[in-house]
Amino acid sequence: MESDTEMEDFDSSEEGSNWSDDSYLADEDFSFDYQEGVDPHEDALDWEEDSNESAGDTPPRVTPRKESQSESEVNCSGSPEEPWLPCKGSQSTRTSSVKTDEDEAPLPSTLQPEQQRSPSVNLSTKTYSPRKRVLASPSLKCKVPRLSTSRKTSRLPHRTTESDQPWKTEEHPDEGPQPLRFCPCRPPGPQVDPSAMYSPLDLFQMFFTKVTVRTLCDNTNRQAARNIGRGKKFKWIDITVKEFYKFIGLVFFTALVKTRAISDYWITNSIFSIPFPATVMNRDRYRIISWNIHMSDPDEDAVNDSKKGTPEYDRLFHLKPLMNDIRHACMSCFHPHRNLAVDERMVASKARNGLIEYIKSKPTKFGFKIFVLADSSNGYTVDYAVYIGKNTFPVGFGICHDSVMSLVRPSVLGSGYHVYLDNYFSSPKLFKDLFDMKMGACGTMREGRLGFPRSEENALTKKSPRGSLRWIREGSLLFVKWKDAREVSMGTTIHQAYGGETIKRKHKNKDGKWSHESIPVPTPILEYNKNMGGVDLSDQLITYFSAHRKTMKWYRTLFYHFVDIATTNSYIIHKDLCKVNKLQPMTHKEFTQALVAQLCEVSIETQSKPTNTGHTPVPIKPVADKSKRSSAGRKRCELCKKSGHSKDTPWKCNECGVPLCVIPDRNCFHDWHNFEGMAPVEYQSSDS
């Protein structure tokens, strides 16, 4: 751990120190009493006055050791031999390192009474310094035993370590680290046949395969039967794979065409009617399926729920079948390019189940937190992990360190990748661990991280001009500070400190006018701004046509998010395939529209109704035989019927469909359309 490294460095500095003369104390020669409220160092010094006043070989006065307290209260045998660290000047100080949970000395205000006895005792001016100590026998060598204090202290922020190096500027050359060899496990890009043509449905079914959908259908059918057994009143017919794809198609249709409520998609006899959803599935069937969507086996859910409060309880059990299938599909269908980004993603929700997080800096402040590994070049979601608390990852070095190490796996990706992180994840230990795995890392870093240099020599100040930069290199790890509108700190194992790059910034002159000036910028900052937005790009693509909606069950919110991941990744693969084949890709909207049509098994283009030619007379039944044209298809004239006459006619109105006479001495067609109240809006013949 990072804290262990810091404490080991401190211990080694103690072991390397020694007294200025050849004599020192050994704990096998002397022992001290340890009583409540008495500093053992004060007891250890009782012999000094007598030893200085005595002459020759007179042995010093020593308090005998109490056997009952030797093991429990004074821990000497278990700790390595560490000589004291003398302070500067004539006043000496006995120092011993005390390890806490954060491997640093706790504040005195937070210690227990027995911990407030400082292991480090400053002697007054009257106390004898080590140089003045004269032992009766020069061969006797001992040391004061090191105290073993309790670890029950409050957590404190990591303290930065002082660096021996001064901060360097852009004028000092930096050679940079040795470039890592890029060796991916597979060729980067889509893992499909580039010469084949894939429709949007084919790409989507790489993530929602028929096996995955069949599992969803089986679990949904079991959940519906379970709900009916509990007293829920609805009519259920087992859902099939074909119907489930249609349901997903309607889900995407609702993402494209927005209404205030789901029921608005099935409104009839209104100017706001949307006719398409009713042709695929009726309203009640759609709502019942959405109520019963279930990803895990309900019978196994009951077994898992019985383990609540125990370590065996799985908080993500409801998600595991679909979550794992989508994760494996994301990793198998596409291999990322060299630059990767790790960041947090928030899925909006305010469910009360203990998994909801609040992040003030995010646009979506409340929701499920997901750690995402994305390709920086196109926003493809390579891998992800849902955050469930401090036990999300089993490594044990902290959630920031463990999340990155769990997502960036050389066995899956390969070696030589460049990982970009923000200051939430970045730490010197993480960067060194990634470098040991032949992975480069770059990201903003908090100065309070353990291992970040804190040298004050030639450091940036508040009065430093804009564009000032400082850097310190510790082996492969480079620390950089840069002054822009504010001070920015970074770490990297990939880049050199400064390669001559500049950027333009507005500058207000003394006369009040604005002008542009070029200021130097470190290479890591330029590369960070270029490659850190992989997860943000993925979030942006998901937001355009998201299936996300409010649900009554928290796990259905993540179900719709998995659908969004599958759709967005399918579109990214479509663009890469078109780029390889030098074809024009569809836009995101066109891709989603085509996917809806293919899932619902309809054509995206519909036949338009023929335009009406107006109220014109046409034959009731067109006949090719000229001898039968006057008699074929004759019907009773509607106007003659109303007048009490029984006259048949072979003519009808093209617009109204009403049979009417069109002869020189009886033009019922004209009278029907011009007399007020005679022409009906619709006509239903007696034969229909």
C-alpha positions as CSV (number, residue, x, y, z in Angstrom):
1,M,0.0,0.0,0.0
2,E,1.0,3.6,-0.4
3,S,1.0,4.3,3.3
4,D,3.2,1.2,3.9
5,T,5.8,2.5,1.4
6,E,5.9,5.9,3.2
7,M,6.4,4.3,6.6
8,E,9.1,1.9,5.2
9,D,11.0,4.9,3.9
10,F,10.7,6.5,7.3
11,D,11.9,3.4,9.1
12,S,14.8,3.0,6.8
13,S,15.9,6.5,7.5
14,E,15.9,5.7,11.2
15,E,17.9,2.6,10.7
16,G,20.5,4.5,8.8
17,S,21.1,7.0,11.5
18,N,23.4,6.5,14.5
19,W,25.0,8.4,17.3
20,S,27.9,10.7,16.7
21,D,30.1,8.7,19.0
22,D,30.6,4.9,19.1
23,S,28.5,4.3,22.3
24,Y,24.8,3.6,22.2
25,L,22.3,1.7,24.3
26,A,21.1,-1.9,23.8
27,D,17.8,-3.2,25.2
28,E,19.4,-6.5,26.3
29,D,21.6,-4.7,28.7
30,F,19.0,-2.4,30.3
31,S,15.3,-2.5,30.9
32,F,12.8,0.1,32.1
33,D,9.6,0.2,34.1
34,Y,6.5,1.1,32.2
35,Q,3.8,2.5,34.5
36,E,0.5,4.4,33.7
37,G,1.2,8.0,33.3
38,V,5.0,7.7,33.3
39,D,7.1,8.2,30.3
40,P,9.5,5.2,29.9
41,H,12.1,7.5,28.4
42,E,12.2,9.5,31.6
43,D,12.8,6.3,33.5
44,A,15.5,5.3,31.1
45,L,17.4,8.6,31.8
46,D,17.5,8.1,35.6
47,W,20.9,6.5,35.4
48,E,22.6,9.4,33.5
49,E,23.3,11.7,36.5
50,D,24.8,8.9,38.5
51,S,26.9,7.7,35.6
52,N,28.3,11.2,35.0
53,E,29.0,11.8,38.7
54,S,30.4,8.4,39.3
55,A,34.0,7.7,38.4
56,G,35.8,4.9,36.7
57,D,34.0,1.6,36.4
58,T,31.2,2.3,38.8
59,P,28.1,0.8,37.1
60,P,25.1,3.1,36.6
61,R,21.9,2.7,38.6
62,V,19.3,0.8,36.6
63,T,15.6,0.0,37.4
64,P,15.0,-3.7,36.9
65,R,12.5,-4.9,34.3
66,K,9.1,-6.2,35.3
67,E,8.5,-9.5,33.6
68,S,4.7,-9.1,33.6
69,Q,4.9,-5.9,31.5
70,S,7.8,-6.7,29.3
71,E,5.8,-8.3,26.5
72,S,2.5,-6.4,26.6
73,E,3.5,-2.8,27.3
74,V,7.1,-2.5,26.0
75,N,7.5,-4.1,22.6
76,C,11.2,-4.6,21.9
77,S,11.6,-8.1,20.6
78,G,9.1,-7.8,17.7
79,S,10.5,-4.6,16.2
80,P,13.8,-4.3,14.2
81,E,16.7,-2.5,15.6
82,E,16.3,1.2,14.9
83,P,18.7,3.7,16.5
84,W,17.5,7.1,17.5
85,L,17.4,10.1,15.3
86,P,19.2,13.0,17.0
87,C,18.0,16.6,16.3
88,K,20.2,19.5,15.4
89,G,22.0,21.4,18.1
90,S,22.8,20.3,21.7
91,Q,19.2,19.4,22.5
92,S,18.5,15.7,21.7
93,T,15.3,14.1,20.7
94,R,14.4,10.4,20.9
95,T,12.2,9.5,18.0
96,S,10.1,6.4,17.2
97,S,7.7,6.0,14.3
98,V,4.0,5.3,15.2
99,K,2.0,3.6,12.5
100,T,-1.8,4.3,12.3
101,D,-4.4,3.2,9.8
102,E,-3.1,5.8,7.4
103,D,0.5,5.1,8.3
104,E,1.2,8.5,9.7
105,A,1.3,10.1,13.2
106,P,-2.2,11.0,14.4
107,L,-3.0,14.4,15.7
108,P,-2.7,14.7,19.5
109,S,-6.3,15.8,19.8
110,T,-7.5,12.5,18.3
111,L,-5.4,10.2,20.5
112,Q,-6.5,8.2,23.5
113,P,-4.9,9.1,26.8
114,E,-2.3,6.4,26.6
115,Q,-1.5,7.5,23.0
116,Q,-1.0,11.1,24.0
117,R,2.3,10.2,25.6
118,S,4.5,11.2,22.7
119,P,7.1,8.6,21.7
120,S,9.3,11.5,20.8
121,V,10.5,13.4,23.9
122,N,12.3,16.7,23.7
123,L,14.8,17.1,26.5
124,S,15.3,20.4,28.2
125,T,18.6,22.3,28.0
126,K,19.6,20.7,31.3
127,T,19.2,17.2,29.9
128,Y,22.4,15.5,28.8
129,S,22.9,15.2,25.1
130,P,24.1,11.9,23.6
131,R,27.6,13.3,23.1
132,K,27.9,13.9,26.9
133,R,26.9,10.4,27.8
134,V,29.7,8.3,29.2
135,L,29.0,4.7,29.9
136,A,30.8,2.7,32.6
137,S,31.8,0.1,30.1
138,P,32.3,1.2,26.4
139,S,31.4,-2.3,25.3
140,L,27.8,-2.0,26.6
141,K,25.6,-1.0,23.7
142,C,21.8,-0.7,23.9
143,K,18.9,1.4,22.6
144,V,15.7,2.6,24.1
145,P,12.9,0.2,23.2
146,R,10.3,1.4,20.7
147,L,6.7,1.8,22.0
148,S,3.9,-0.1,20.4
149,T,0.8,2.1,20.4
150,S,-2.8,1.3,19.5
151,R,-4.1,1.8,16.0
152,K,-7.5,3.0,17.1
153,T,-7.1,6.5,15.6
154,S,-9.3,8.5,13.2
155,R,-8.5,8.5,9.5
156,L,-6.4,11.5,8.5
157,P,-5.5,12.8,5.0
158,H,-2.2,11.5,3.6
159,R,0.7,13.8,4.1
160,T,3.0,14.6,1.2
161,T,6.6,13.8,1.5
162,E,9.4,16.3,1.1
163,S,11.5,15.9,-2.1
164,D,15.2,16.2,-2.2
165,Q,15.0,17.7,-5.7
166,P,14.2,21.3,-6.5
167,W,11.4,22.1,-9.0
168,K,12.8,22.5,-12.5
169,T,11.5,24.8,-15.3
170,E,11.0,24.4,-19.0
171,E,14.6,25.6,-19.5
172,H,15.8,22.3,-18.0
173,P,15.8,19.5,-20.6
174,D,13.8,16.4,-19.8
175,E,14.7,13.2,-21.6
176,G,11.3,11.5,-20.9
177,P,10.7,7.9,-20.1
178,Q,11.5,5.0,-22.5
179,P,8.5,4.5,-24.8
180,L,6.4,1.4,-24.1
181,R,6.0,-1.1,-26.8
182,F,2.3,-1.4,-27.9
183,C,1.4,-5.0,-28.0
184,P,-2.4,-5.5,-28.0
185,C,-3.9,-9.0,-27.6
186,R,-5.9,-8.5,-30.8
187,P,-5.9,-6.0,-33.7
188,P,-7.6,-2.8,-32.5
189,G,-11.0,-2.2,-33.9
190,P,-14.2,-4.3,-34.6
191,Q,-13.7,-8.0,-34.2
192,V,-15.9,-8.9,-37.2
193,D,-15.4,-9.5,-40.8
194,P,-14.7,-6.1,-42.3
195,S,-15.8,-7.1,-45.8
196,A,-19.3,-8.3,-44.7
197,M,-22.3,-5.9,-44.6
198,Y,-23.9,-5.7,-41.1
199,S,-27.3,-4.1,-40.6
200,P,-28.1,-2.2,-37.4
201,L,-30.0,-5.3,-36.2
202,D,-27.0,-7.6,-36.8
203,L,-24.8,-5.3,-34.8
204,F,-27.3,-5.0,-31.9
205,Q,-27.7,-8.8,-31.7
206,M,-24.0,-9.1,-31.1
207,F,-24.8,-7.7,-27.6
208,F,-28.4,-8.8,-27.1
209,T,-27.9,-12.3,-28.6
210,K,-30.8,-14.7,-28.9
211,V,-29.3,-16.7,-26.0
212,T,-29.3,-13.6,-23.8
213,V,-32.8,-12.6,-24.9
214,R,-34.1,-16.2,-24.3
215,T,-32.8,-16.0,-20.7
216,L,-34.5,-12.7,-20.2
217,C,-37.8,-14.1,-21.5
218,D,-37.6,-17.1,-19.2
219,N,-36.9,-15.0,-16.2
220,T,-39.6,-12.5,-17.1
221,N,-42.2,-15.2,-17.5
222,R,-41.3,-16.6,-14.1
223,Q,-41.5,-13.2,-12.6
224,A,-44.9,-12.6,-14.1
225,A,-46.2,-15.9,-12.7
226,R,-44.8,-15.0,-9.3
227,N,-46.5,-11.6,-9.4
228,I,-49.8,-13.2,-10.3
229,G,-49.4,-15.7,-7.5
230,R,-48.9,-12.7,-5.1
231,G,-52.3,-11.3,-6.1
232,K,-51.4,-9.0,-9.0
233,K,-54.3,-8.8,-11.5
234,F,-53.3,-8.7,-15.1
235,K,-53.5,-11.1,-18.1
236,W,-50.2,-12.6,-19.0
237,I,-49.1,-14.6,-22.0
238,D,-45.6,-15.9,-22.0
239,I,-43.3,-13.6,-23.9
240,T,-41.2,-15.0,-26.8
241,V,-37.9,-13.9,-28.3
242,K,-39.5,-12.3,-31.3
243,E,-41.9,-10.3,-29.1
244,F,-39.1,-9.2,-26.8
245,Y,-37.2,-7.7,-29.8
246,K,-40.4,-5.9,-30.8
247,F,-40.7,-4.6,-27.2
248,I,-37.1,-3.3,-27.4
249,G,-38.0,-1.7,-30.8
250,L,-40.8,0.2,-29.2
251,V,-38.5,1.3,-26.4
252,F,-36.2,2.9,-28.9
253,F,-39.2,4.4,-30.7
254,T,-40.2,6.2,-27.5
255,A,-36.6,7.5,-27.3
256,L,-36.9,9.0,-30.8
257,V,-40.4,10.3,-30.4
258,K,-40.9,12.0,-27.0
259,T,-44.3,12.3,-25.2
260,R,-45.2,13.2,-21.7
261,A,-46.5,9.7,-20.7
262,I,-46.2,6.2,-22.2
263,S,-50.0,6.0,-22.6
264,D,-49.8,9.0,-25.0
265,Y,-48.4,6.7,-27.7
266,W,-51.7,4.9,-28.0
267,I,-54.1,7.8,-28.1
268,T,-56.7,7.6,-30.9
269,N,-59.0,10.1,-32.5
270,S,-56.8,13.1,-31.7
271,I,-54.6,15.4,-33.6
272,F,-51.8,14.2,-31.3
273,S,-52.3,10.5,-32.2
274,I,-49.2,8.4,-33.0
275,P,-50.5,5.5,-35.1
276,F,-47.3,3.3,-35.3
277,P,-47.0,1.8,-31.7
278,A,-50.5,0.3,-31.9
279,T,-49.6,-1.6,-35.1
280,V,-46.8,-3.4,-33.2
281,M,-48.2,-4.0,-29.8
282,N,-51.2,-2.8,-27.8
283,R,-50.8,-0.5,-24.9
284,D,-51.7,-3.0,-22.1
285,R,-49.3,-5.6,-23.4
286,Y,-46.4,-3.2,-23.6
287,R,-47.0,-1.9,-20.1
288,I,-47.4,-5.4,-18.6
289,I,-44.0,-6.5,-20.2
290,S,-42.3,-3.4,-18.8
291,W,-43.7,-4.1,-15.3
292,N,-42.4,-7.7,-15.3
293,I,-38.9,-7.3,-17.0
294,H,-36.5,-9.4,-14.9
295,M,-32.9,-10.3,-15.5
296,S,-32.3,-13.0,-12.8
297,D,-34.2,-16.1,-11.8
298,P,-36.8,-15.2,-9.2
299,D,-36.3,-18.4,-7.3
300,E,-32.6,-17.7,-6.9
301,D,-33.5,-14.1,-5.9
302,A,-35.3,-15.5,-2.9
303,V,-32.2,-17.5,-1.9
304,N,-30.0,-14.5,-2.2
305,D,-32.4,-12.3,-0.3
306,S,-32.3,-14.7,2.6
307,K,-28.6,-14.0,3.0
308,K,-29.0,-10.3,3.7
309,G,-26.7,-9.1,6.4
310,T,-24.1,-11.7,5.7
311,P,-20.9,-11.6,3.5
312,E,-22.5,-14.0,1.0
313,Y,-25.3,-11.5,0.1
314,D,-24.9,-10.2,-3.5
315,R,-26.3,-6.7,-3.9
316,L,-26.1,-6.9,-7.7
317,F,-27.7,-10.4,-8.0
318,H,-30.7,-9.0,-9.9
319,L,-28.3,-7.6,-12.6
320,K,-25.7,-10.3,-12.9
321,P,-27.0,-12.4,-15.9
322,L,-27.5,-9.4,-18.3
323,M,-24.7,-7.3,-16.8
324,N,-22.1,-10.0,-17.4
325,D,-23.4,-10.9,-20.9
326,I,-23.2,-7.2,-22.0
327,R,-19.7,-6.8,-20.4
328,H,-18.4,-9.9,-22.2
329,A,-19.9,-8.7,-25.5
330,C,-18.3,-5.3,-25.1
331,M,-14.9,-6.8,-24.7
332,S,-15.3,-9.5,-27.4
333,C,-16.9,-7.4,-30.2
334,F,-14.3,-4.6,-30.2
335,H,-10.7,-4.2,-29.1
336,P,-9.7,-0.7,-28.1
337,H,-7.1,1.5,-29.6
338,R,-4.0,2.6,-27.6
339,N,-5.5,5.5,-25.6
340,L,-8.0,4.7,-22.9
341,A,-9.9,6.7,-20.4
342,V,-11.2,5.7,-16.9
343,D,-13.9,7.8,-15.3
344,E,-17.2,7.7,-13.4
345,R,-20.6,7.6,-15.0
346,M,-23.8,8.4,-13.2
347,V,-27.1,6.7,-14.2
348,A,-29.9,9.0,-12.9
349,S,-32.0,7.5,-10.2
350,K,-33.3,8.3,-6.7
351,A,-34.1,4.8,-5.6
352,R,-33.8,4.1,-1.9
353,N,-31.7,0.9,-1.9
354,G,-28.3,2.0,-0.6
355,L,-26.6,2.1,-4.0
356,I,-27.4,5.6,-4.9
357,E,-24.5,8.0,-4.8
358,Y,-24.2,11.8,-4.8
359,I,-21.5,13.5,-6.8
360,K,-21.7,17.3,-6.7
361,S,-19.5,17.9,-9.7
362,K,-21.5,15.7,-12.1
363,P,-24.4,16.9,-14.3
364,T,-26.4,14.0,-12.9
365,K,-25.8,14.3,-9.2
366,F,-27.9,11.4,-7.9
367,G,-27.8,8.0,-9.3
368,F,-25.9,4.7,-9.7
369,K,-22.2,5.2,-10.0
370,I,-20.4,3.1,-12.6
371,F,-16.7,2.9,-13.3
372,V,-16.2,2.9,-17.0
373,L,-13.2,2.1,-19.2
374,A,-13.7,3.7,-22.7
375,D,-11.7,4.1,-25.9
376,S,-10.6,7.7,-26.1
377,S,-10.8,7.8,-29.9
378,N,-14.5,7.0,-30.3
379,G,-16.1,6.6,-26.9
380,Y,-16.7,2.8,-27.1
381,T,-17.5,1.3,-23.7
382,V,-14.9,-1.4,-23.2
383,D,-15.7,-2.5,-19.7
384,Y,-17.6,-1.2,-16.6
385,A,-18.3,-2.0,-13.0
386,V,-21.3,-0.9,-10.9
387,Y,-20.2,0.6,-7.6
388,I,-21.7,-1.0,-4.5
389,G,-19.4,0.4,-1.8
390,K,-15.9,0.0,-0.5
391,N,-16.1,-3.7,-1.1
392,T,-16.7,-3.4,-4.9
393,F,-13.2,-4.6,-5.7
394,P,-11.4,-7.3,-3.8
395,V,-7.8,-5.9,-4.1
396,G,-7.8,-3.8,-0.9
397,F,-5.7,-0.7,-1.9
398,G,-8.6,1.7,-1.9
399,I,-11.5,2.2,-4.3
400,C,-9.6,4.6,-6.6
401,H,-6.6,2.3,-7.1
402,D,-8.6,-1.0,-7.2
403,S,-11.2,0.2,-9.7
404,V,-8.5,1.1,-12.3
405,M,-6.5,-2.1,-11.7
406,S,-9.7,-4.2,-12.1
407,L,-10.7,-2.5,-15.4
408,V,-7.2,-2.3,-17.0
409,R,-6.2,-5.9,-17.3
410,P,-3.2,-6.9,-19.5
411,S,-4.6,-10.4,-19.9
412,V,-7.5,-8.9,-21.8
413,L,-6.0,-5.8,-23.4
414,G,-2.3,-6.5,-23.8
415,S,0.5,-4.1,-23.0
416,G,1.7,-0.7,-23.9
417,Y,-1.7,1.1,-23.4
418,H,-1.9,4.7,-22.2
419,V,-4.5,5.2,-19.5
420,Y,-5.8,8.7,-18.8
421,L,-7.4,9.5,-15.4
422,D,-8.7,12.4,-13.4
423,N,-7.5,13.4,-9.9
424,Y,-10.1,11.1,-8.3
425,F,-8.1,8.0,-9.4
426,S,-4.6,9.3,-9.9
427,S,-1.9,8.5,-7.3
428,P,1.9,7.9,-7.5
429,K,1.4,4.3,-6.4
430,L,-1.2,3.6,-9.1
431,F,1.0,5.0,-11.8
432,K,4.0,3.0,-10.6
433,D,1.8,-0.2,-10.5
434,L,0.5,0.4,-14.0
435,F,4.1,1.0,-15.2
436,D,5.2,-2.3,-13.7
437,M,2.4,-3.9,-15.8
438,K,3.8,-2.1,-18.9
439,M,0.9,0.3,-18.9
440,G,1.4,4.1,-19.2
441,A,-0.7,6.5,-17.2
442,C,-1.3,10.2,-17.3
443,G,-3.7,12.4,-15.3
444,T,-4.4,15.3,-13.0
445,M,-3.2,14.6,-9.4
446,R,-4.0,16.1,-6.0
447,E,-1.0,17.4,-4.2
448,G,-2.1,15.7,-1.0
449,R,-1.6,12.2,-2.5
450,L,1.0,10.1,-0.8
451,G,4.2,10.3,-2.7
452,F,3.6,13.7,-4.4
453,P,6.7,15.9,-4.0
454,R,6.5,18.8,-1.7
455,S,9.7,20.6,-2.4
456,E,9.6,24.3,-1.7
457,E,12.7,25.1,-3.7
458,N,11.9,27.0,-6.9
459,A,8.1,26.1,-6.5
460,L,5.2,28.0,-8.0
461,T,3.8,30.8,-6.0
462,K,0.6,32.9,-6.3
463,K,2.6,35.6,-8.0
464,S,4.0,33.3,-10.7
465,P,3.1,34.6,-14.2
466,R,0.6,32.7,-16.3
467,G,2.3,29.9,-18.3
468,S,4.9,29.1,-15.6
469,L,5.6,25.4,-15.2
470,R,7.6,23.3,-12.8
471,W,8.5,19.6,-12.9
472,I,10.3,16.9,-10.9
473,R,11.1,13.4,-12.3
474,E,11.4,10.4,-10.0
475,G,12.5,7.6,-12.3
476,S,9.7,6.8,-14.8
477,L,7.2,9.1,-12.9
478,L,7.0,12.7,-13.8
479,F,5.3,15.4,-11.6
480,V,4.3,18.6,-13.4
481,K,2.8,21.9,-12.1
482,W,1.5,24.5,-14.5
483,K,0.0,28.0,-13.9
484,D,-2.9,28.8,-16.1
485,A,-6.0,30.6,-14.7
486,R,-5.1,28.5,-11.6
487,E,-2.4,26.0,-10.7
488,V,-2.8,22.5,-12.2
489,S,-0.8,19.4,-10.9
490,M,-0.3,16.3,-13.0
491,G,1.5,13.0,-13.1
492,T,2.6,10.9,-16.0
493,T,4.7,7.9,-17.0
494,I,4.3,8.5,-20.7
495,H,5.4,12.0,-21.6
496,Q,8.3,14.4,-21.2
497,A,7.8,17.6,-19.2
498,Y,8.0,20.1,-22.0
499,G,8.3,19.7,-25.7
500,G,8.1,23.3,-26.9
501,E,4.3,23.5,-27.2
502,T,2.4,26.7,-26.7
503,I,-1.2,27.8,-26.5
504,K,-2.9,31.2,-26.9
505,R,-4.6,33.0,-24.1
506,K,-6.3,36.4,-23.9
507,H,-4.4,39.1,-22.1
508,K,-5.7,42.4,-20.9
509,N,-3.2,45.2,-21.5
510,K,-2.7,48.2,-19.4
511,D,-4.7,50.4,-21.7
512,G,-7.7,48.0,-21.2
513,K,-7.6,46.3,-24.6
514,W,-7.5,42.5,-25.0
515,S,-4.7,40.8,-26.9
516,H,-3.6,37.2,-27.5
517,E,-0.4,35.9,-26.1
518,S,1.4,32.5,-26.5
519,I,2.3,30.8,-23.3
520,P,4.2,27.5,-22.8
521,V,2.2,24.4,-21.9
522,P,3.5,21.1,-20.6
523,T,3.1,18.1,-23.0
524,P,1.1,16.0,-20.5
525,I,-1.6,18.6,-20.2
526,L,-2.1,18.8,-24.0
527,E,-2.3,15.0,-24.3
528,Y,-4.6,14.8,-21.2
529,N,-7.1,17.3,-22.8
530,K,-7.0,15.3,-26.0
531,N,-7.5,11.8,-24.7
532,M,-9.4,12.1,-21.4
533,G,-12.8,12.6,-22.9
534,G,-13.5,9.0,-23.9
535,V,-16.1,8.3,-21.2
536,D,-17.7,11.8,-21.6
537,L,-18.0,11.1,-25.4
538,S,-19.7,7.8,-24.6
539,D,-22.1,9.5,-22.2
540,Q,-22.9,12.1,-24.8
541,L,-23.8,9.5,-27.4
542,I,-26.0,7.6,-24.9
543,T,-27.9,10.8,-24.0
544,Y,-29.0,11.5,-27.6
545,F,-31.4,8.6,-27.9
546,S,-31.5,7.1,-24.4
547,A,-34.0,4.4,-23.4
548,H,-33.8,5.6,-19.8
549,R,-37.1,6.2,-18.0
550,K,-38.5,6.2,-14.5
551,T,-39.4,2.7,-13.1
552,M,-40.7,1.3,-9.9
553,K,-37.8,-1.2,-9.6
554,W,-34.2,0.1,-9.3
555,Y,-32.7,-2.8,-11.3
556,R,-34.9,-1.9,-14.3
557,T,-33.2,1.5,-14.5
558,L,-29.9,-0.3,-15.1
559,F,-31.6,-2.7,-17.5
560,Y,-32.4,0.3,-19.8
561,H,-28.8,1.6,-19.3
562,F,-27.4,-1.8,-20.5
563,V,-29.7,-1.4,-23.6
564,D,-28.2,2.1,-24.1
565,I,-24.7,0.7,-23.9
566,A,-25.5,-2.0,-26.5
567,T,-27.0,0.5,-28.9
568,T,-24.2,3.1,-28.6
569,N,-21.5,0.5,-29.0
570,S,-23.3,-1.0,-32.1
571,Y,-23.4,2.5,-33.7
572,I,-19.6,3.0,-33.0
573,I,-18.8,-0.4,-34.6
574,H,-21.0,0.6,-37.6
575,K,-19.0,3.8,-38.1
576,D,-15.6,2.0,-37.8
577,L,-16.7,-0.6,-40.4
578,C,-17.8,2.1,-42.8
579,K,-14.5,3.9,-42.3
580,V,-12.6,0.7,-43.2
581,N,-14.7,0.1,-46.3
582,K,-14.6,3.8,-47.2
583,L,-18.4,4.2,-47.1
584,Q,-20.6,7.0,-45.8
585,P,-21.9,5.9,-42.4
586,M,-25.4,6.6,-41.2
587,T,-26.0,9.3,-38.7
588,H,-26.9,8.3,-35.2
589,K,-30.5,9.2,-35.7
590,E,-30.7,7.2,-39.0
591,F,-29.1,4.3,-37.4
592,T,-31.6,4.2,-34.5
593,Q,-34.5,4.6,-36.9
594,A,-33.3,1.7,-39.0
595,L,-32.8,-0.4,-35.8
596,V,-36.4,0.4,-34.7
597,A,-37.8,-0.7,-38.0
598,Q,-35.8,-3.9,-38.1
599,L,-36.7,-4.9,-34.5
600,C,-40.4,-4.3,-35.2
601,E,-40.2,-6.1,-38.5
602,V,-41.6,-3.2,-40.5
603,S,-40.4,-1.1,-43.4
604,I,-39.1,2.3,-42.4
605,E,-40.8,3.8,-45.5
606,T,-44.6,3.7,-45.8
607,Q,-46.8,4.1,-48.8
608,S,-48.5,7.4,-48.9
609,K,-52.2,7.7,-49.7
610,P,-53.0,8.7,-53.2
611,T,-54.1,12.3,-53.5
612,N,-57.8,12.9,-54.2
613,T,-58.7,14.3,-57.7
614,G,-61.8,16.0,-56.4
615,H,-65.5,15.3,-56.9
616,T,-65.6,13.8,-60.4
617,P,-67.8,11.1,-61.9
618,V,-66.1,7.7,-62.5
619,P,-67.5,4.3,-63.5
620,I,-68.7,2.1,-60.7
621,K,-67.2,-1.0,-62.3
622,P,-64.8,-0.5,-65.1
623,V,-65.4,-3.1,-67.8
624,A,-63.2,-3.8,-70.8
625,D,-66.1,-5.1,-73.0
626,K,-67.7,-2.1,-74.6
627,S,-71.1,-3.8,-75.0
628,K,-71.4,-4.2,-71.2
629,R,-70.2,-0.7,-70.0
630,S,-73.7,0.8,-69.8
631,S,-75.1,-2.1,-67.6
632,A,-72.2,-3.6,-65.6
633,G,-72.0,-2.6,-62.0
634,R,-75.1,-0.4,-62.0
635,K,-76.5,0.8,-58.7
636,R,-79.5,2.8,-57.5
637,C,-78.9,6.5,-57.7
638,E,-79.0,8.0,-54.2
639,L,-80.7,11.3,-55.2
640,C,-83.3,9.5,-57.2
641,K,-83.9,7.2,-54.2
642,K,-84.5,10.2,-52.0
643,S,-87.0,11.6,-54.6
644,G,-89.0,8.4,-54.7
645,H,-87.7,7.2,-58.1
646,S,-86.0,3.9,-58.8
647,K,-83.3,4.8,-61.3
648,D,-80.0,2.9,-61.7
649,T,-76.7,4.4,-62.8
650,P,-73.2,3.1,-63.8
651,W,-71.6,6.3,-62.4
652,K,-70.4,7.3,-58.9
653,C,-68.5,10.2,-57.3
654,N,-64.8,9.7,-57.1
655,E,-64.5,11.5,-53.8
656,C,-67.7,10.5,-52.0
657,G,-68.3,7.1,-53.6
658,V,-72.0,7.8,-54.0
659,P,-73.8,6.4,-57.2
660,L,-75.4,9.2,-59.1
661,C,-77.0,9.8,-62.5
662,V,-75.0,11.6,-65.1
663,I,-77.2,12.1,-68.2
664,P,-78.3,15.2,-70.1
665,D,-81.9,15.3,-68.8
666,R,-81.1,14.1,-65.2
667,N,-77.8,15.4,-63.8
668,C,-78.1,14.1,-60.2
669,F,-74.3,14.4,-59.8
670,H,-74.5,18.2,-60.1
671,D,-77.6,18.5,-57.9
672,W,-76.1,16.2,-55.2
673,H,-73.0,18.3,-54.7
674,N,-74.6,21.8,-55.0
675,F,-77.8,21.5,-53.0
676,E,-77.3,22.4,-49.3
677,G,-77.4,19.4,-47.0
678,M,-77.6,16.8,-49.7
679,A,-73.9,15.6,-49.9
680,P,-72.9,13.4,-46.9
681,V,-69.3,13.3,-45.6
682,E,-69.0,9.5,-46.0
683,Y,-71.2,7.1,-48.0
684,Q,-71.6,3.4,-47.1
685,S,-73.1,1.3,-49.9
686,S,-75.6,-1.4,-49.1
687,D,-73.3,-4.0,-50.7
688,S,-70.4,-3.3,-48.2
